[in-house]
Amino acid sequence: MKTKVLVSTAIASLLTLASLSTASAKPALANGELRYYYPEYAACDTYTSETIYCTDMVEDYTTLDYGMPFYYGTDDLTNACGAVAGSIVVGYFDRDYPTLISNWVSYYPASGRFKMMNSTYVSPVMQELYTLMRTNVDDVGVSQDDCKNGLQTYFADRGYSLTYTTVESNSVFNYNLYKQAIDAQKPVLIFSNNATICSPTFSESQGKTVIANQNITGGHIMVGYGYSTITYYNGSTPIRTDNYILVSTGRASLSDAYVNVGSTSWLVDGYKLTVS
């Protein structure tokens, strides 16, 4: 578990209160089903930014011990965010179950860190998942059930069992359950709708933090691998605290991103992943 703690005990107690689950309504689903299809480059992306004037930005974050693979889609697979997210999951578990990817290991044995995307070995995984998930068969992209079932089949075909455990309470995202999954070294499969992924950057010389937002329109699937609390200060006084999950987005343009959980209306479902 990778943790960076830069806050005092008094501030940490305040952050514990801020980490409780936030009740937000789930997005409405057309005809009872949301399709997940988000492409690598989408004309419907919108970009915004927020500036926070502060003298310091302090982050307390935790990730899976060895991080997460940052794979991304290719032009030959359309509407493939399900297959891409699935390949990220496969790459992560390939550390402990090395037969998941043929003729390749997803990490460097000396450090345990994950390798960069290698199309020679990762693309066949995506292609198989693309088929197993029935991508573009019933409609554009995948349904949640087809994504989950296809990923389970991939593992089962190699002799393993993949199980899903919700990180919700009463159909609402529970930040504490999510954090418990990460602390237990379990990635979380995230089904989202109209999510905003972002990257905060602090400039001490300019006395501000700029949060660059990329707004994703429609259904998209990502993999959670960490969580973060960021506190902004003017002098010694905290002026704002934000809680985030850290995700592998499945996109080359912003592969490693933050998602704010102050509101979770963007979250459709989230599942802790366990392999046995």
Secondary structure, 3 states (H helix, E strand, C coil): CEEECCCCHHHHHHHHHHCCCCCCCCCCCHHHCCCECCCCCCCCCEEEEEEEECCEEEEEEEECCCCCCCCCCCCCCCCCHHHHHHHHHHHHHCCCCCCCCCCCCCECCCCCCECCCCHHHHHHHHHHHHHHCCCCCCCCCECHHHHHHHHHHHHHCCCCCEEEEECEECCEECHHHHHHHHHCCCCEEEEEECCEEEEEEEECCCCEEEEEEEECCCEEEEEEEEEEEEEEEECCEEEEEEEEEEEECCCCCCCEEEEECCCCCCEEEEEEEEEC
